[in-house]
Amino acid sequence: MNVRDLYNIYESINRDIAKLKTTRSSIPVDREYTSVLQNTITSEIEKFESLKKLIQELEVEIPDDYKTVEKQSVDYTDPSFFPMV
Protein backbone atom coordinates (compact mmCIF):
# COMPACT_ATOMS: atom_id res chain seq x y z
CA MET A 1 0.00 0.00 0.00
CA ASN A 2 1.37 3.41 -0.84
CA VAL A 3 1.00 6.78 0.85
CA ARG A 4 -1.60 7.95 -1.67
CA ASP A 5 -3.83 4.98 -0.82
CA LEU A 6 -3.53 5.75 2.89
CA TYR A 7 -4.32 9.40 2.24
CA ASN A 8 -7.45 8.43 0.29
CA ILE A 9 -8.56 6.11 3.10
CA TYR A 10 -7.87 8.84 5.65
CA GLU A 11 -9.94 11.37 3.70
CA SER A 12 -12.75 8.85 3.29
CA ILE A 13 -12.76 8.31 7.05
CA ASN A 14 -12.96 12.08 7.57
CA ARG A 15 -15.94 12.29 5.23
CA ASP A 16 -17.66 9.41 7.00
CA ILE A 17 -17.11 11.05 10.38
CA ALA A 18 -18.56 14.31 9.10
CA LYS A 19 -21.63 12.51 7.71
CA LEU A 20 -22.13 10.62 10.96
CA LYS A 21 -21.92 13.83 12.97
CA THR A 22 -24.47 15.45 10.67
CA THR A 23 -26.75 12.44 11.02
CA ARG A 24 -26.34 12.38 14.80
CA SER A 25 -27.26 16.06 15.07
CA SER A 26 -30.35 15.59 12.91
CA ILE A 27 -31.92 12.95 15.17
CA PRO A 28 -35.00 14.38 16.89
CA VAL A 29 -34.31 14.77 20.61
CA ASP A 30 -37.89 14.15 21.71
CA ARG A 31 -38.01 10.49 20.67
CA GLU A 32 -37.50 7.44 22.85
CA TYR A 33 -34.90 6.02 20.46
CA THR A 34 -32.77 9.18 20.40
CA SER A 35 -30.20 8.15 22.99
CA VAL A 36 -29.73 4.67 21.52
CA LEU A 37 -29.14 6.06 18.03
CA GLN A 38 -26.86 8.83 19.24
CA ASN A 39 -24.81 6.39 21.32
CA THR A 40 -24.49 3.99 18.39
CA ILE A 41 -23.38 6.77 16.04
CA THR A 42 -20.95 8.10 18.64
CA SER A 43 -19.48 4.62 18.96
CA GLU A 44 -18.98 4.42 15.19
CA ILE A 45 -17.34 7.85 15.16
CA GLU A 46 -14.95 6.67 17.88
CA LYS A 47 -14.08 3.59 15.78
CA PHE A 48 -13.29 5.82 12.81
CA GLU A 49 -11.21 8.13 15.01
CA SER A 50 -9.23 5.08 16.17
CA LEU A 51 -8.61 4.11 12.56
CA LYS A 52 -7.39 7.62 11.81
CA LYS A 53 -5.00 7.41 14.75
CA LEU A 54 -3.65 4.08 13.50
CA ILE A 55 -3.01 5.59 10.08
CA GLN A 56 -1.28 8.59 11.65
CA GLU A 57 0.99 6.31 13.66
CA LEU A 58 2.17 4.32 10.65
CA GLU A 59 5.80 4.69 9.75
CA VAL A 60 6.56 5.38 6.13
CA GLU A 61 9.66 3.78 4.74
CA ILE A 62 11.37 5.90 2.13
CA PRO A 63 13.48 3.84 -0.27
CA ASP A 64 17.18 4.72 -0.37
CA ASP A 65 17.09 5.43 -4.10
CA TYR A 66 14.32 7.98 -3.57
CA LYS A 67 16.50 9.96 -1.19
CA THR A 68 19.25 10.30 -3.75
CA VAL A 69 17.07 11.34 -6.66
CA GLU A 70 17.66 14.95 -7.53
CA LYS A 71 14.45 16.92 -7.45
CA GLN A 72 13.67 19.06 -10.45
CA SER A 73 11.89 22.34 -10.34
CA VAL A 74 8.90 22.66 -12.64
CA ASP A 75 7.71 25.99 -13.97
CA TYR A 76 3.95 25.59 -14.24
CA THR A 77 3.63 29.05 -15.76
CA ASP A 78 5.61 27.90 -18.80
CA PRO A 79 3.09 27.16 -21.58
CA SER A 80 5.29 24.37 -22.93
CA PHE A 81 4.61 22.39 -19.75
CA PHE A 82 1.00 21.78 -20.80
CA PRO A 83 0.47 19.65 -23.88
CA MET A 84 -1.77 21.08 -26.55
CA VAL A 85 -5.20 19.54 -26.43
PDB file of N, CA, C and O in Angstrom:
ATOM      1  N   MET A   1       0.858  -1.169   0.000  1.00  0.00           N
ATOM      2  CA  MET A   1       0.000   0.000   0.000  1.00  0.00           C
ATOM      3  C   MET A   1       0.907   1.236   0.000  1.00  0.00           C
ATOM      4  O   MET A   1       1.914   1.283   0.707  1.00  0.00           O
ATOM      5  N   ASN A   2       0.538   2.209  -0.790  1.00  0.00           N
ATOM      6  CA  ASN A   2       1.373   3.413  -0.839  1.00  0.00           C
ATOM      7  C   ASN A   2       0.713   4.563  -0.069  1.00  0.00           C
ATOM      8  O   ASN A   2      -0.427   4.464   0.386  1.00  0.00           O
ATOM      9  N   VAL A   3       1.457   5.631   0.056  1.00  0.00           N
ATOM     10  CA  VAL A   3       1.003   6.777   0.848  1.00  0.00           C
ATOM     11  C   VAL A   3      -0.282   7.364   0.274  1.00  0.00           C
ATOM     12  O   VAL A   3      -1.166   7.777   1.025  1.00  0.00           O
ATOM     13  N   ARG A   4      -0.388   7.401  -1.029  1.00  0.00           N
ATOM     14  CA  ARG A   4      -1.597   7.950  -1.668  1.00  0.00           C
ATOM     15  C   ARG A   4      -2.835   7.151  -1.265  1.00  0.00           C
ATOM     16  O   ARG A   4      -3.890   7.724  -0.992  1.00  0.00           O
ATOM     17  N   ASP A   5      -2.699   5.825  -1.229  1.00  0.00           N
ATOM     18  CA  ASP A   5      -3.828   4.984  -0.816  1.00  0.00           C
ATOM     19  C   ASP A   5      -4.234   5.293   0.617  1.00  0.00           C
ATOM     20  O   ASP A   5      -5.420   5.406   0.927  1.00  0.00           O
ATOM     21  N   LEU A   6      -3.242   5.428   1.486  1.00  0.00           N
ATOM     22  CA  LEU A   6      -3.526   5.753   2.887  1.00  0.00           C
ATOM     23  C   LEU A   6      -4.191   7.117   3.003  1.00  0.00           C
ATOM     24  O   LEU A   6      -5.116   7.302   3.794  1.00  0.00           O
ATOM     25  N   TYR A   7      -3.716   8.062   2.216  1.00  0.00           N
ATOM     26  CA  TYR A   7      -4.317   9.395   2.236  1.00  0.00           C
ATOM     27  C   TYR A   7      -5.787   9.324   1.808  1.00  0.00           C
ATOM     28  O   TYR A   7      -6.648   9.955   2.421  1.00  0.00           O
ATOM     29  N   ASN A   8      -6.062   8.564   0.769  1.00  0.00           N
ATOM     30  CA  ASN A   8      -7.446   8.428   0.295  1.00  0.00           C
ATOM     31  C   ASN A   8      -8.328   7.770   1.351  1.00  0.00           C
ATOM     32  O   ASN A   8      -9.472   8.180   1.548  1.00  0.00           O
ATOM     33  N   ILE A   9      -7.804   6.755   2.027  1.00  0.00           N
ATOM     34  CA  ILE A   9      -8.558   6.106   3.100  1.00  0.00           C
ATOM     35  C   ILE A   9      -8.809   7.100   4.225  1.00  0.00           C
ATOM     36  O   ILE A   9      -9.914   7.184   4.761  1.00  0.00           O
ATOM     37  N   TYR A  10      -7.770   7.853   4.576  1.00  0.00           N
ATOM     38  CA  TYR A  10      -7.867   8.842   5.650  1.00  0.00           C
ATOM     39  C   TYR A  10      -8.937   9.889   5.329  1.00  0.00           C
ATOM     40  O   TYR A  10      -9.748  10.237   6.187  1.00  0.00           O
ATOM     41  N   GLU A  11      -8.934  10.378   4.114  1.00  0.00           N
ATOM     42  CA  GLU A  11      -9.937  11.365   3.702  1.00  0.00           C
ATOM     43  C   GLU A  11     -11.338  10.764   3.677  1.00  0.00           C
ATOM     44  O   GLU A  11     -12.307  11.438   4.025  1.00  0.00           O
ATOM     45  N   SER A  12     -11.451   9.524   3.275  1.00  0.00           N
ATOM     46  CA  SER A  12     -12.748   8.846   3.285  1.00  0.00           C
ATOM     47  C   SER A  12     -13.269   8.720   4.713  1.00  0.00           C
ATOM     48  O   SER A  12     -14.458   8.911   4.968  1.00  0.00           O
ATOM     49  N   ILE A  13     -12.372   8.397   5.640  1.00  0.00           N
ATOM     50  CA  ILE A  13     -12.760   8.309   7.046  1.00  0.00           C
ATOM     51  C   ILE A  13     -13.239   9.667   7.540  1.00  0.00           C
ATOM     52  O   ILE A  13     -14.242   9.750   8.249  1.00  0.00           O
ATOM     53  N   ASN A  14     -12.533  10.730   7.174  1.00  0.00           N
ATOM     54  CA  ASN A  14     -12.955  12.083   7.575  1.00  0.00           C
ATOM     55  C   ASN A  14     -14.350  12.412   7.048  1.00  0.00           C
ATOM     56  O   ASN A  14     -15.169  12.995   7.758  1.00  0.00           O
ATOM     57  N   ARG A  15     -14.611  12.036   5.804  1.00  0.00           N
ATOM     58  CA  ARG A  15     -15.939  12.293   5.228  1.00  0.00           C
ATOM     59  C   ARG A  15     -17.014  11.498   5.962  1.00  0.00           C
ATOM     60  O   ARG A  15     -18.100  12.009   6.237  1.00  0.00           O
ATOM     61  N   ASP A  16     -16.698  10.239   6.275  1.00  0.00           N
ATOM     62  CA  ASP A  16     -17.659   9.405   6.999  1.00  0.00           C
ATOM     63  C   ASP A  16     -17.953   9.977   8.384  1.00  0.00           C
ATOM     64  O   ASP A  16     -19.102   9.990   8.825  1.00  0.00           O
ATOM     65  N   ILE A  17     -16.921  10.443   9.057  1.00  0.00           N
ATOM     66  CA  ILE A  17     -17.109  11.046  10.378  1.00  0.00           C
ATOM     67  C   ILE A  17     -18.000  12.277  10.271  1.00  0.00           C
ATOM     68  O   ILE A  17     -18.903  12.466  11.086  1.00  0.00           O
ATOM     69  N   ALA A  18     -17.751  13.107   9.277  1.00  0.00           N
ATOM     70  CA  ALA A  18     -18.563  14.311   9.099  1.00  0.00           C
ATOM     71  C   ALA A  18     -20.028  13.948   8.836  1.00  0.00           C
ATOM     72  O   ALA A  18     -20.935  14.578   9.381  1.00  0.00           O
ATOM     73  N   LYS A  19     -20.255  12.936   8.002  1.00  0.00           N
ATOM     74  CA  LYS A  19     -21.627  12.507   7.713  1.00  0.00           C
ATOM     75  C   LYS A  19     -22.301  11.948   8.965  1.00  0.00           C
ATOM     76  O   LYS A  19     -23.473  12.223   9.223  1.00  0.00           O
ATOM     77  N   LEU A  20     -21.559  11.170   9.733  1.00  0.00           N
ATOM     78  CA  LEU A  20     -22.130  10.616  10.958  1.00  0.00           C
ATOM     79  C   LEU A  20     -22.484  11.716  11.956  1.00  0.00           C
ATOM     80  O   LEU A  20     -23.517  11.648  12.622  1.00  0.00           O
ATOM     81  N   LYS A  21     -21.634  12.717  12.054  1.00  0.00           N
ATOM     82  CA  LYS A  21     -21.916  13.834  12.968  1.00  0.00           C
ATOM     83  C   LYS A  21     -23.157  14.601  12.514  1.00  0.00           C
ATOM     84  O   LYS A  21     -23.975  15.020  13.333  1.00  0.00           O
ATOM     85  N   THR A  22     -23.285  14.777  11.212  1.00  0.00           N
ATOM     86  CA  THR A  22     -24.472  15.445  10.675  1.00  0.00           C
ATOM     87  C   THR A  22     -25.725  14.619  10.966  1.00  0.00           C
ATOM     88  O   THR A  22     -26.755  15.154  11.374  1.00  0.00           O
ATOM     89  N   THR A  23     -25.619  13.331  10.753  1.00  0.00           N
ATOM     90  CA  THR A  23     -26.747  12.440  11.016  1.00  0.00           C
ATOM     91  C   THR A  23     -27.115  12.459  12.495  1.00  0.00           C
ATOM     92  O   THR A  23     -28.290  12.542  12.853  1.00  0.00           O
ATOM     93  N   ARG A  24     -26.097  12.380  13.350  1.00  0.00           N
ATOM     94  CA  ARG A  24     -26.342  12.384  14.797  1.00  0.00           C
ATOM     95  C   ARG A  24     -27.053  13.660  15.234  1.00  0.00           C
ATOM     96  O   ARG A  24     -27.954  13.622  16.071  1.00  0.00           O
ATOM     97  N   SER A  25     -26.642  14.790  14.661  1.00  0.00           N
ATOM     98  CA  SER A  25     -27.255  16.061  15.069  1.00  0.00           C
ATOM     99  C   SER A  25     -28.668  16.240  14.502  1.00  0.00           C
ATOM    100  O   SER A  25     -29.425  17.088  14.974  1.00  0.00           O
ATOM    101  N   SER A  26     -29.014  15.450  13.502  1.00  0.00           N
ATOM    102  CA  SER A  26     -30.346  15.595  12.909  1.00  0.00           C
ATOM    103  C   SER A  26     -31.392  14.672  13.552  1.00  0.00           C
ATOM    104  O   SER A  26     -32.566  14.714  13.182  1.00  0.00           O
ATOM    105  N   ILE A  27     -30.976  13.857  14.497  1.00  0.00           N
ATOM    106  CA  ILE A  27     -31.920  12.951  15.170  1.00  0.00           C
ATOM    107  C   ILE A  27     -32.800  13.777  16.110  1.00  0.00           C
ATOM    108  O   ILE A  27     -32.288  14.538  16.931  1.00  0.00           O
ATOM    109  N   PRO A  28     -34.104  13.631  15.993  1.00  0.00           N
ATOM    110  CA  PRO A  28     -35.002  14.375  16.894  1.00  0.00           C
ATOM    111  C   PRO A  28     -34.725  14.014  18.352  1.00  0.00           C
ATOM    112  O   PRO A  28     -34.577  12.839  18.687  1.00  0.00           O
ATOM    113  N   VAL A  29     -34.656  15.014  19.205  1.00  0.00           N
ATOM    114  CA  VAL A  29     -34.314  14.774  20.610  1.00  0.00           C
ATOM    115  C   VAL A  29     -35.505  14.339  21.462  1.00  0.00           C
ATOM    116  O   VAL A  29     -35.332  13.899  22.598  1.00  0.00           O
ATOM    117  N   ASP A  30     -36.696  14.461  20.919  1.00  0.00           N
ATOM    118  CA  ASP A  30     -37.890  14.146  21.710  1.00  0.00           C
ATOM    119  C   ASP A  30     -38.425  12.731  21.465  1.00  0.00           C
ATOM    120  O   ASP A  30     -39.589  12.446  21.745  1.00  0.00           O
ATOM    121  N   ARG A  31     -37.581  11.863  20.950  1.00  0.00           N
ATOM    122  CA  ARG A  31     -38.011  10.489  20.668  1.00  0.00           C
ATOM    123  C   ARG A  31     -37.364   9.519  21.657  1.00  0.00           C
ATOM    124  O   ARG A  31     -36.287   9.787  22.190  1.00  0.00           O
ATOM    125  N   GLU A  32     -38.030   8.399  21.891  1.00  0.00           N
ATOM    126  CA  GLU A  32     -37.497   7.436  22.854  1.00  0.00           C
ATOM    127  C   GLU A  32     -36.237   6.736  22.343  1.00  0.00           C
ATOM    128  O   GLU A  32     -35.440   6.240  23.139  1.00  0.00           O
ATOM    129  N   TYR A  33     -36.055   6.695  21.045  1.00  0.00           N
ATOM    130  CA  TYR A  33     -34.898   6.019  20.461  1.00  0.00           C
ATOM    131  C   TYR A  33     -33.684   6.940  20.294  1.00  0.00           C
ATOM    132  O   TYR A  33     -32.625   6.490  19.854  1.00  0.00           O
ATOM    133  N   THR A  34     -33.825   8.196  20.632  1.00  0.00           N
ATOM    134  CA  THR A  34     -32.767   9.178  20.404  1.00  0.00           C
ATOM    135  C   THR A  34     -31.439   8.773  21.040  1.00  0.00           C
ATOM    136  O   THR A  34     -30.408   8.764  20.368  1.00  0.00           O
ATOM    137  N   SER A  35     -31.457   8.445  22.301  1.00  0.00           N
ATOM    138  CA  SER A  35     -30.201   8.151  22.990  1.00  0.00           C
ATOM    139  C   SER A  35     -29.516   6.903  22.436  1.00  0.00           C
ATOM    140  O   SER A  35     -28.290   6.852  22.336  1.00  0.00           O
ATOM    141  N   VAL A  36     -30.312   5.902  22.079  1.00  0.00           N
ATOM    142  CA  VAL A  36     -29.729   4.674  21.519  1.00  0.00           C
ATOM    143  C   VAL A  36     -29.043   4.977  20.191  1.00  0.00           C
ATOM    144  O   VAL A  36     -27.912   4.549  19.961  1.00  0.00           O
ATOM    145  N   LEU A  37     -29.723   5.708  19.326  1.00  0.00           N
ATOM    146  CA  LEU A  37     -29.136   6.061  18.034  1.00  0.00           C
ATOM    147  C   LEU A  37     -27.896   6.942  18.193  1.00  0.00           C
ATOM    148  O   LEU A  37     -26.875   6.711  17.545  1.00  0.00           O
ATOM    149  N   GLN A  38     -27.994   7.934  19.045  1.00  0.00           N
ATOM    150  CA  GLN A  38     -26.859   8.826  19.237  1.00  0.00           C
ATOM    151  C   GLN A  38     -25.657   8.076  19.814  1.00  0.00           C
ATOM    152  O   GLN A  38     -24.522   8.322  19.407  1.00  0.00           O
ATOM    153  N   ASN A  39     -25.897   7.178  20.745  1.00  0.00           N
ATOM    154  CA  ASN A  39     -24.807   6.390  21.320  1.00  0.00           C
ATOM    155  C   ASN A  39     -24.167   5.469  20.276  1.00  0.00           C
ATOM    156  O   ASN A  39     -22.947   5.311  20.241  1.00  0.00           O
ATOM    157  N   THR A  40     -24.997   4.872  19.436  1.00  0.00           N
ATOM    158  CA  THR A  40     -24.489   3.991  18.388  1.00  0.00           C
ATOM    159  C   THR A  40     -23.636   4.785  17.398  1.00  0.00           C
ATOM    160  O   THR A  40     -22.546   4.353  17.022  1.00  0.00           O
ATOM    161  N   ILE A  41     -24.132   5.930  16.987  1.00  0.00           N
ATOM    162  CA  ILE A  41     -23.384   6.766  16.037  1.00  0.00           C
ATOM    163  C   ILE A  41     -22.093   7.265  16.677  1.00  0.00           C
ATOM    164  O   ILE A  41     -21.050   7.293  16.023  1.00  0.00           O
ATOM    165  N   THR A  42     -22.151   7.655  17.934  1.00  0.00           N
ATOM    166  CA  THR A  42     -20.952   8.099  18.638  1.00  0.00           C
ATOM    167  C   THR A  42     -19.918   6.976  18.701  1.00  0.00           C
ATOM    168  O   THR A  42     -18.721   7.217  18.540  1.00  0.00           O
ATOM    169  N   SER A  43     -20.375   5.776  18.931  1.00  0.00           N
ATOM    170  CA  SER A  43     -19.481   4.617  18.958  1.00  0.00           C
ATOM    171  C   SER A  43     -18.796   4.417  17.604  1.00  0.00           C
ATOM    172  O   SER A  43     -17.599   4.137  17.541  1.00  0.00           O
ATOM    173  N   GLU A  44     -19.557   4.562  16.536  1.00  0.00           N
ATOM    174  CA  GLU A  44     -18.983   4.418  15.195  1.00  0.00           C
ATOM    175  C   GLU A  44     -17.971   5.530  14.912  1.00  0.00           C
ATOM    176  O   GLU A  44     -16.923   5.281  14.316  1.00  0.00           O
ATOM    177  N   ILE A  45     -18.277   6.732  15.331  1.00  0.00           N
ATOM    178  CA  ILE A  45     -17.344   7.848  15.158  1.00  0.00           C
ATOM    179  C   ILE A  45     -16.041   7.538  15.891  1.00  0.00           C
ATOM    180  O   ILE A  45     -14.956   7.767  15.358  1.00  0.00           O
ATOM    181  N   GLU A  46     -16.149   7.021  17.104  1.00  0.00           N
ATOM    182  CA  GLU A  46     -14.954   6.675  17.880  1.00  0.00           C
ATOM    183  C   GLU A  46     -14.126   5.593  17.185  1.00  0.00           C
ATOM    184  O   GLU A  46     -12.897   5.631  17.230  1.00  0.00           O
ATOM    185  N   LYS A  47     -14.792   4.627  16.542  1.00  0.00           N
ATOM    186  CA  LYS A  47     -14.077   3.590  15.784  1.00  0.00           C
ATOM    187  C   LYS A  47     -13.311   4.225  14.625  1.00  0.00           C
ATOM    188  O   LYS A  47     -12.152   3.890  14.381  1.00  0.00           O
ATOM    189  N   PHE A  48     -13.961   5.138  13.919  1.00  0.00           N
ATOM    190  CA  PHE A  48     -13.286   5.817  12.809  1.00  0.00           C
ATOM    191  C   PHE A  48     -12.123   6.667  13.307  1.00  0.00           C
ATOM    192  O   PHE A  48     -11.073   6.719  12.667  1.00  0.00           O
ATOM    193  N   GLU A  49     -12.302   7.329  14.438  1.00  0.00           N
ATOM    194  CA  GLU A  49     -11.212   8.129  15.007  1.00  0.00           C
ATOM    195  C   GLU A  49     -10.027   7.236  15.371  1.00  0.00           C
ATOM    196  O   GLU A  49      -8.875   7.637  15.206  1.00  0.00           O
ATOM    197  N   SER A  50     -10.303   6.033  15.863  1.00  0.00           N
ATOM    198  CA  SER A  50      -9.234   5.081  16.172  1.00  0.00           C
ATOM    199  C   SER A  50      -8.485   4.658  14.909  1.00  0.00           C
ATOM    200  O   SER A  50      -7.260   4.529  14.909  1.00  0.00           O
ATOM    201  N   LEU A  51      -9.241   4.446  13.840  1.00  0.00           N
ATOM    202  CA  LEU A  51      -8.606   4.105  12.563  1.00  0.00           C
ATOM    203  C   LEU A  51      -7.712   5.238  12.071  1.00  0.00           C
ATOM    204  O   LEU A  51      -6.609   5.004  11.576  1.00  0.00           O
ATOM    205  N   LYS A  52      -8.202   6.464  12.213  1.00  0.00           N
ATOM    206  CA  LYS A  52      -7.385   7.617  11.813  1.00  0.00           C
ATOM    207  C   LYS A  52      -6.082   7.657  12.610  1.00  0.00           C
ATOM    208  O   LYS A  52      -5.012   7.923  12.063  1.00  0.00           O
ATOM    209  N   LYS A  53      -6.191   7.390  13.897  1.00  0.00           N
ATOM    210  CA  LYS A  53      -5.004   7.409  14.750  1.00  0.00           C
ATOM    211  C   LYS A  53      -4.018   6.326  14.315  1.00  0.00           C
ATOM    212  O   LYS A  53      -2.811   6.562  14.288  1.00  0.00           O
ATOM    213  N   LEU A  54      -4.523   5.148  13.978  1.00  0.00           N
ATOM    214  CA  LEU A  54      -3.653   4.078  13.495  1.00  0.00           C
ATOM    215  C   LEU A  54      -2.911   4.492  12.225  1.00  0.00           C
ATOM    216  O   LEU A  54      -1.717   4.233  12.072  1.00  0.00           O
ATOM    217  N   ILE A  55      -3.636   5.136  11.327  1.00  0.00           N
ATOM    218  CA  ILE A  55      -3.007   5.594  10.081  1.00  0.00           C
ATOM    219  C   ILE A  55      -1.938   6.636  10.393  1.00  0.00           C
ATOM    220  O   ILE A  55      -0.854   6.604   9.811  1.00  0.00           O
ATOM    221  N   GLN A  56      -2.233   7.551  11.297  1.00  0.00           N
ATOM    222  CA  GLN A  56      -1.278   8.593  11.651  1.00  0.00           C
ATOM    223  C   GLN A  56      -0.020   8.026  12.299  1.00  0.00           C
ATOM    224  O   GLN A  56       1.055   8.615  12.184  1.00  0.00           O
ATOM    225  N   GLU A  57      -0.143   6.904  12.969  1.00  0.00           N
ATOM    226  CA  GLU A  57       0.990   6.310  13.662  1.00  0.00           C
ATOM    227  C   GLU A  57       1.844   5.418  12.769  1.00  0.00           C
ATOM    228  O   GLU A  57       2.908   4.962  13.186  1.00  0.00           O
ATOM    229  N   LEU A  58       1.390   5.168  11.554  1.00  0.00           N
ATOM    230  CA  LEU A  58       2.170   4.323  10.646  1.00  0.00           C
ATOM    231  C   LEU A  58       3.492   4.996  10.292  1.00  0.00           C
ATOM    232  O   LEU A  58       3.572   6.214  10.136  1.00  0.00           O
ATOM    233  N   GLU A  59       4.504   4.183  10.174  1.00  0.00           N
ATOM    234  CA  GLU A  59       5.799   4.692   9.745  1.00  0.00           C
ATOM    235  C   GLU A  59       5.926   4.457   8.243  1.00  0.00           C
ATOM    236  O   GLU A  59       5.603   3.386   7.730  1.00  0.00           O
ATOM    237  N   VAL A  60       6.394   5.465   7.574  1.00  0.00           N
ATOM    238  CA  VAL A  60       6.564   5.376   6.130  1.00  0.00           C
ATOM    239  C   VAL A  60       8.039   5.137   5.841  1.00  0.00           C
ATOM    240  O   VAL A  60       8.911   5.881   6.290  1.00  0.00           O
ATOM    241  N   GLU A  61       8.287   4.101   5.095  1.00  0.00           N
ATOM    242  CA  GLU A  61       9.656   3.781   4.737  1.00  0.00           C
ATOM    243  C   GLU A  61       9.965   4.402   3.379  1.00  0.00           C
ATOM    244  O   GLU A  61       9.302   4.119   2.381  1.00  0.00           O
ATOM    245  N   ILE A  62      10.971   5.240   3.369  1.00  0.00           N
ATOM    246  CA  ILE A  62      11.374   5.898   2.127  1.00  0.00           C
ATOM    247  C   ILE A  62      12.548   5.118   1.547  1.00  0.00           C
ATOM    248  O   ILE A  62      13.580   4.973   2.202  1.00  0.00           O
ATOM    249  N   PRO A  63      12.399   4.620   0.331  1.00  0.00           N
ATOM    250  CA  PRO A  63      13.484   3.841  -0.272  1.00  0.00           C
ATOM    251  C   PRO A  63      14.758   4.681  -0.415  1.00  0.00           C
ATOM    252  O   PRO A  63      14.698   5.888  -0.647  1.00  0.00           O
ATOM    253  N   ASP A  64      15.900   4.024  -0.274  1.00  0.00           N
ATOM    254  CA  ASP A  64      17.178   4.720  -0.370  1.00  0.00           C
ATOM    255  C   ASP A  64      17.338   5.433  -1.703  1.00  0.00           C
ATOM    256  O   ASP A  64      17.844   6.554  -1.746  1.00  0.00           O
ATOM    257  N   ASP A  65      16.915   4.800  -2.789  1.00  0.00           N
ATOM    258  CA  ASP A  65      17.091   5.425  -4.103  1.00  0.00           C
ATOM    259  C   ASP A  65      16.232   6.674  -4.263  1.00  0.00           C
ATOM    260  O   ASP A  65      16.558   7.545  -5.070  1.00  0.00           O
ATOM    261  N   TYR A  66      15.146   6.776  -3.513  1.00  0.00           N
ATOM    262  CA  TYR A  66      14.319   7.982  -3.570  1.00  0.00           C
ATOM    263  C   TYR A  66      15.048   9.161  -2.946  1.00  0.00           C
ATOM    264  O   TYR A  66      14.935  10.291  -3.422  1.00  0.00           O
ATOM    265  N   LYS A  67      15.784   8.903  -1.897  1.00  0.00           N
ATOM    266  CA  LYS A  67      16.497   9.962  -1.189  1.00  0.00           C
ATOM    267  C   LYS A  67      17.592  10.587  -2.046  1.00  0.00           C
ATOM    268  O   LYS A  67      17.934  11.757  -1.877  1.00  0.00           O
ATOM    269  N   THR A  68      18.133   9.806  -2.956  1.00  0.00           N
ATOM    270  CA  THR A  68      19.252  10.297  -3.754  1.00  0.00           C
ATOM    271  C   THR A  68      18.820  10.918  -5.078  1.00  0.00           C
ATOM    272  O   THR A  68      19.634  11.512  -5.786  1.00  0.00           O
ATOM    273  N   VAL A  69      17.562  10.781  -5.404  1.00  0.00           N
ATOM    274  CA  VAL A  69      17.068  11.344  -6.659  1.00  0.00           C
ATOM    275  C   VAL A  69      17.059  12.861  -6.543  1.00  0.00           C
ATOM    276  O   VAL A  69      16.548  13.424  -5.575  1.00  0.00           O
ATOM    277  N   GLU A  70      17.624  13.499  -7.530  1.00  0.00           N
ATOM    278  CA  GLU A  70      17.656  14.951  -7.526  1.00  0.00           C
ATOM    279  C   GLU A  70      16.297  15.484  -7.950  1.00  0.00           C
ATOM    280  O   GLU A  70      15.761  15.097  -8.989  1.00  0.00           O
ATOM    281  N   LYS A  71      15.765  16.348  -7.160  1.00  0.00           N
ATOM    282  CA  LYS A  71      14.451  16.920  -7.452  1.00  0.00           C
ATOM    283  C   LYS A  71      14.598  18.014  -8.500  1.00  0.00           C
ATOM    284  O   LYS A  71      15.551  18.793  -8.484  1.00  0.00           O
ATOM    285  N   GLN A  72      13.639  18.051  -9.404  1.00  0.00           N
ATOM    286  CA  GLN A  72      13.669  19.059 -10.449  1.00  0.00           C
ATOM    287  C   GLN A  72      12.559  20.070 -10.209  1.00  0.00           C
ATOM    288  O   GLN A  72      11.451  19.725  -9.799  1.00  0.00           O
ATOM    289  N   SER A  73      12.880  21.297 -10.470  1.00  0.00           N
ATOM    290  CA  SER A  73      11.894  22.343 -10.338  1.00  0.00           C
ATOM    291  C   SER A  73      11.078  22.418 -11.625  1.00  0.00           C
ATOM    292  O   SER A  73      11.625  22.326 -12.724  1.00  0.00           O
ATOM    293  N   VAL A  74       9.789  22.583 -11.481  1.00  0.00           N
ATOM    294  CA  VAL A  74       8.905  22.665 -12.641  1.00  0.00           C
ATOM    295  C   VAL A  74       8.258  24.038 -12.653  1.00  0.00           C
ATOM    296  O   VAL A  74       7.711  24.496 -11.650  1.00  0.00           O
ATOM    297  N   ASP A  75       8.331  24.681 -13.802  1.00  0.00           N
ATOM    298  CA  ASP A  75       7.705  25.992 -13.966  1.00  0.00           C
ATOM    299  C   ASP A  75       6.332  25.786 -14.592  1.00  0.00           C
ATOM    300  O   ASP A  75       6.212  25.602 -15.803  1.00  0.00           O
ATOM    301  N   TYR A  76       5.309  25.818 -13.763  1.00  0.00           N
ATOM    302  CA  TYR A  76       3.951  25.586 -14.243  1.00  0.00           C
ATOM    303  C   TYR A  76       3.404  26.765 -15.039  1.00  0.00           C
ATOM    304  O   TYR A  76       2.372  26.640 -15.700  1.00  0.00           O
ATOM    305  N   THR A  77       4.076  27.892 -14.984  1.00  0.00           N
ATOM    306  CA  THR A  77       3.631  29.045 -15.764  1.00  0.00           C
ATOM    307  C   THR A  77       4.145  28.979 -17.195  1.00  0.00           C
ATOM    308  O   THR A  77       3.712  29.750 -18.051  1.00  0.00           O
ATOM    309  N   ASP A  78       5.064  28.061 -17.454  1.00  0.00           N
ATOM    310  CA  ASP A  78       5.611  27.899 -18.796  1.00  0.00           C
ATOM    311  C   ASP A  78       4.586  27.168 -19.666  1.00  0.00           C
ATOM    312  O   ASP A  78       4.230  26.033 -19.352  1.00  0.00           O
ATOM    313  N   PRO A  79       4.103  27.781 -20.747  1.00  0.00           N
ATOM    314  CA  PRO A  79       3.086  27.157 -21.583  1.00  0.00           C
ATOM    315  C   PRO A  79       3.530  25.832 -22.192  1.00  0.00           C
ATOM    316  O   PRO A  79       2.684  25.003 -22.528  1.00  0.00           O
ATOM    317  N   SER A  80       4.817  25.615 -22.339  1.00  0.00           N
ATOM    318  CA  SER A  80       5.288  24.373 -22.932  1.00  0.00           C
ATOM    319  C   SER A  80       5.090  23.179 -21.977  1.00  0.00           C
ATOM    320  O   SER A  80       5.175  22.023 -22.393  1.00  0.00           O
ATOM    321  N   PHE A  81       4.829  23.472 -20.710  1.00  0.00           N
ATOM    322  CA  PHE A  81       4.611  22.394 -19.751  1.00  0.00           C
ATOM    323  C   PHE A  81       3.309  21.659 -20.059  1.00  0.00           C
ATOM    324  O   PHE A  81       3.225  20.445 -19.875  1.00  0.00           O
ATOM    325  N   PHE A  82       2.303  22.381 -20.522  1.00  0.00           N
ATOM    326  CA  PHE A  82       0.996  21.784 -20.798  1.00  0.00           C
ATOM    327  C   PHE A  82       0.916  21.375 -22.265  1.00  0.00           C
ATOM    328  O   PHE A  82       1.142  22.183 -23.166  1.00  0.00           O
ATOM    329  N   PRO A  83       0.591  20.104 -22.484  1.00  0.00           N
ATOM    330  CA  PRO A  83       0.475  19.647 -23.882  1.00  0.00           C
ATOM    331  C   PRO A  83      -0.756  20.311 -24.539  1.00  0.00           C
ATOM    332  O   PRO A  83      -1.749  20.621 -23.882  1.00  0.00           O
ATOM    333  N   MET A  84      -0.646  20.502 -25.793  1.00  0.00           N
ATOM    334  CA  MET A  84      -1.770  21.083 -26.554  1.00  0.00           C
ATOM    335  C   MET A  84      -2.869  20.048 -26.659  1.00  0.00           C
ATOM    336  O   MET A  84      -2.612  18.888 -26.982  1.00  0.00           O
ATOM    337  N   VAL A  85      -4.074  20.461 -26.390  1.00  0.00           N
ATOM    338  CA  VAL A  85      -5.203  19.537 -26.435  1.00  0.00           C
ATOM    339  C   VAL A  85      -6.002  19.785 -27.680  1.00  0.00           C
ATOM    340  O   VAL A  85      -7.004  19.110 -27.915  1.00  0.00           O
TER     341      VAL A  85
END
